[in-house]
Amino acid sequence: MAQQTWTAVDDYFNGLLVAEDDALLDAVADSTAADLPAHQVAPNQGKLLHLLARISGARSILEIGTLGGYSTIWLARALPADGQLVTLEADHRCAEVATANLTRAGLTDRVELRHGQALDTLPELAAEGRAPFDLVFIDADKPSNPAYLEWALRLTRPGSLIIGDNVVRDGAVTDPTSDDPRVRGVRTFTEQIAAHPRLTATALQTVGSKGYDGFVLALVTD
């Protein structure tokens, strides 16, 4: 009953507040048809990312983990006409599907998709002088989250936002004895944020059509 209720509530609010057009709906459909994992954010979560980017006045966004490009579309649409989003994807099939979805959405002028391991492409961004990014969305392999945080801090400025998705793990994040590398990665990531003098942060639990999870939102302060 809990999952049915969560999904029904999401459907209610999404129907009133979240307008998914054909580009967003087709991005999910094509990702499903290509057998990509159904790990994209929910519609209301995509709208939240969009609003956070707009509220913060972001002109430059970094996304670590593209999948099929669904969250990329939400974030890119929050940018001004001269804004830029760089999204990093390790999987070749995901990069192909995302490229097609972003092209159909008319966003190739403001989105650059880089294919390769993020821990290889992040140093390239630094070397190219692409920083600072106003918002960083981390939604990739959880064991690497601590390393992604270190790079996010190098590539941001005071006032930038860093968002880490999927941090609750159905509550498993509370288990300090877990041997799941995803849980361990999230715990280390969150503990690093808590201890870092340049960050102030919070975390929220979420329930909905994607189940029980949550995200961390951190502000770079200095």
C-alpha positions in Angstrom: 0.0 0.0 0.0 2.8 2.4 0.8 4.3 2.3 -2.7 0.9 2.6 -4.3 0.1 5.7 -2.2 3.5 7.3 -2.9 3.0 6.8 -6.6 -0.5 8.1 -6.5 0.6 11.3 -4.7 3.4 11.8 -7.2 0.9 11.4 -10.0 -1.5 13.9 -8.4 1.2 16.6 -8.0 2.9 15.9 -11.3 -0.5 16.3 -13.0 -0.9 19.8 -11.5 2.6 21.1 -11.2 5.0 19.3 -13.6 4.5 19.7 -17.3 6.3 16.9 -19.2 6.3 17.7 -22.9 7.1 15.2 -25.7 10.8 15.7 -25.5 10.8 14.5 -21.8 8.3 11.8 -22.3 10.2 10.5 -25.4 13.5 10.6 -23.5 12.1 8.1 -21.0 10.4 6.0 -23.6 13.6 5.7 -25.7 15.7 5.0 -22.7 13.3 2.1 -21.8 13.3 0.9 -25.4 17.1 0.8 -25.4 17.1 -1.2 -22.1 18.8 1.5 -20.1 18.4 1.2 -16.3 15.3 3.0 -15.1 17.4 5.2 -12.8 16.4 8.6 -14.2 14.9 11.0 -11.7 11.1 11.2 -11.3 9.3 14.1 -13.1 8.9 16.1 -9.9 12.5 15.6 -9.0 13.5 16.8 -12.5 11.4 19.9 -12.0 13.1 20.4 -8.6 16.5 20.3 -10.3 15.2 22.8 -12.8 13.9 25.2 -10.1 17.1 25.0 -8.1 19.1 25.9 -11.2 16.8 28.8 -11.9 16.7 30.0 -8.3 20.5 30.0 -8.1 20.8 31.8 -11.4 23.0 29.1 -12.8 24.7 29.8 -16.1 27.1 26.9 -16.1 26.1 23.4 -14.9 28.1 20.1 -14.6 26.2 16.8 -14.5 28.1 13.6 -13.6 26.0 10.8 -14.9 23.8 11.4 -18.0 22.0 8.1 -18.5 19.4 8.8 -21.2 19.5 12.6 -20.7 16.2 13.1 -18.9 17.6 15.1 -16.0 20.0 16.8 -18.5 16.9 18.2 -20.3 15.4 19.5 -17.1 18.7 21.2 -16.1 19.6 22.6 -19.5 16.1 24.2 -19.9 16.8 26.2 -16.7 19.8 27.9 -18.4 19.8 31.3 -20.1 20.3 31.3 -23.9 24.0 31.6 -23.5 24.3 29.1 -20.6 26.2 25.8 -20.9 25.8 22.4 -19.4 28.5 19.7 -19.5 27.3 16.2 -18.8 29.6 13.2 -18.3 28.6 9.6 -19.2 30.8 6.5 -19.1 28.5 4.1 -20.9 28.6 4.2 -24.7 25.0 3.1 -25.2 23.7 5.7 -22.7 25.7 8.4 -24.4 24.1 7.5 -27.8 20.6 7.5 -26.4 21.2 10.8 -24.5 22.6 12.4 -27.6 19.5 11.6 -29.6 17.2 12.7 -26.8 19.1 16.0 -26.4 19.1 16.6 -30.2 15.3 16.1 -30.3 14.9 18.5 -27.4 16.8 21.2 -29.3 19.5 21.5 -26.7 22.7 20.7 -28.5 23.6 24.4 -28.5 23.9 24.5 -24.8 24.7 20.9 -23.8 28.1 19.2 -24.3 28.1 15.5 -23.6 31.5 13.9 -22.9 31.8 10.2 -23.2 34.3 8.5 -20.8 35.0 7.7 -17.2 34.2 10.9 -15.2 37.4 10.6 -13.2 39.2 10.9 -16.6 37.1 13.7 -18.0 36.9 15.8 -14.8 40.6 16.6 -14.9 40.2 17.6 -18.6 37.6 20.1 -17.6 39.9 21.6 -15.0 42.8 21.7 -17.5 40.6 23.5 -20.0 39.6 26.2 -17.6 35.9 25.3 -17.7 35.4 26.1 -14.0 33.7 27.5 -12.1 30.4 25.7 -12.5 27.4 27.2 -10.7 25.7 23.9 -10.1 27.0 20.3 -10.0 24.6 17.4 -10.1 26.2 14.1 -9.0 24.1 11.0 -10.1 26.5 8.3 -11.2 28.3 5.3 -9.6 28.0 5.7 -5.9 31.4 4.2 -4.9 33.0 7.1 -6.7 31.0 9.8 -5.0 33.8 10.8 -2.6 36.1 11.4 -5.6 33.4 13.3 -7.5 32.9 15.5 -4.5 36.6 16.4 -4.5 36.4 17.4 -8.1 33.1 19.3 -7.6 34.9 21.4 -5.0 37.7 22.1 -7.4 35.3 23.1 -10.2 32.9 25.4 -8.2 32.9 28.8 -6.5 31.4 30.3 -3.4 27.6 30.3 -4.0 27.7 27.1 -6.2 25.3 24.2 -5.4 26.3 20.6 -5.3 23.5 18.0 -5.4 24.1 14.3 -4.7 21.2 12.0 -5.7 20.2 8.5 -4.3 21.8 8.9 -0.9 19.2 7.1 1.3 19.4 3.7 -0.5 16.1 2.5 1.0 17.5 3.3 4.5 20.7 1.3 4.1 22.7 4.5 4.5 22.2 4.2 8.3 24.1 0.9 8.4 27.8 1.5 9.3 28.6 -2.2 8.9 27.3 -2.4 5.3 29.7 -4.0 2.8 27.7 -2.6 -0.2 30.2 -0.3 -2.0 27.3 2.0 -3.0 26.3 2.5 0.6 29.9 2.9 1.7 30.4 5.5 -1.1 27.4 7.5 0.0 28.3 7.4 3.7 31.8 8.6 3.0 30.5 11.3 0.6 28.0 12.6 3.2 30.6 12.5 6.0 33.1 14.4 3.8 30.4 17.1 3.2 29.6 17.3 6.9 33.2 17.8 7.8 34.2 20.2 5.0 34.8 23.8 6.1 33.7 25.1 2.7 30.3 23.4 2.7 27.0 23.8 4.4 24.4 21.2 3.6 21.3 19.2 4.3 19.8 15.9 3.2 16.1 15.1 2.5 14.4 11.7 2.5 12.0 11.2 -0.4 9.2 8.8 -1.2 7.4 8.6 -4.5 7.1 6.8 -7.8 10.9 6.0 -7.6 10.5 4.4 -4.1 12.3 5.4 -0.9 15.5 7.4 -1.4 16.8 11.0 -0.9 19.4 13.6 -1.9 22.0 15.9 -0.4 22.1 19.6 -1.2 25.3 21.5 -0.4 26.2 25.1 -0.7 29.8 26.1 -1.3 30.4 28.9 1.1 34.0 29.9 0.8 
